[in-house]
Amino acid sequence: MTEYPFDSTAAVPPEAIAAAWERELPGVPVSSIGVITPLWRVAKALADDRRRTLHRIGLDPATLDLLSTLRRSGRPWSLTTRELAAQTLVTAGAISQRIARAERDGLVVRAPSDARRRAVAVTLTDAGHELVERAVRELLTHEEELIAGLSAEDRRALSGLLGRLAAALDEPFT
């Protein structure tokens, strides 16, 4: 059975989809199909691959996000819960749940923050530091292999185009 929306990146070519819509609904704009459909397919393939890779490593995406954010913050690998919520773009409730799970697993500790009286600081433990470094090394090495077919120039061009598209999507629609 085919999974929705696609079971592979080699499903019906975008050009065939666009041609069918041009035939079935003349006058409806179809040029986005040539951009959005491949992006959707690639995003799904990459998301599925990342999920499998993280499963193999023994991490879930939310925990990786939390630990990575702390690790990227630099020594002493500690941020307040408010800073974590802002940097991970999740709600305070969601970050609290992530922290509680990671704390239960011995990956982080919570303590009163030196920065603010009522703030709580979350800090990587040695186990959390070791896990995130191993996971990031393994994940990024694997993802580098996934894009090995693109030249450095292709990567820069694609990154620039995706950045422009992302910026355009962040603009309010009128």
Number of C-alpha atoms within 10 A of each C-alpha: 4 7 7 6 10 14 13 13 16 11 11 11 13 19 14 12 15 18 14 13 16 14 11 10 11 11 9 11 11 18 11 10 18 15 11 12 17 16 14 14 18 15 13 17 16 14 12 12 15 17 15 14 18 18 12 11 15 11 17 15 12 18 18 20 17 22 26 21 19 26 20 10 12 10 10 10 19 23 24 21 19 15 16 24 18 13 14 15 11 13 13 15 10 14 21 16 13 18 24 16 15 21 18 11 12 14 22 25 18 17 11 13 16 11 11 10 8 9 15 17 22 23 24 26 18 11 12 24 19 12 19 23 14 12 20 16 12 15 16 11 11 15 15 11 10 12 11 11 10 11 10 11 9 11 14 12 12 13 12 12 12 13 12 12 11 11 10 11 10 9 8 6 6 3
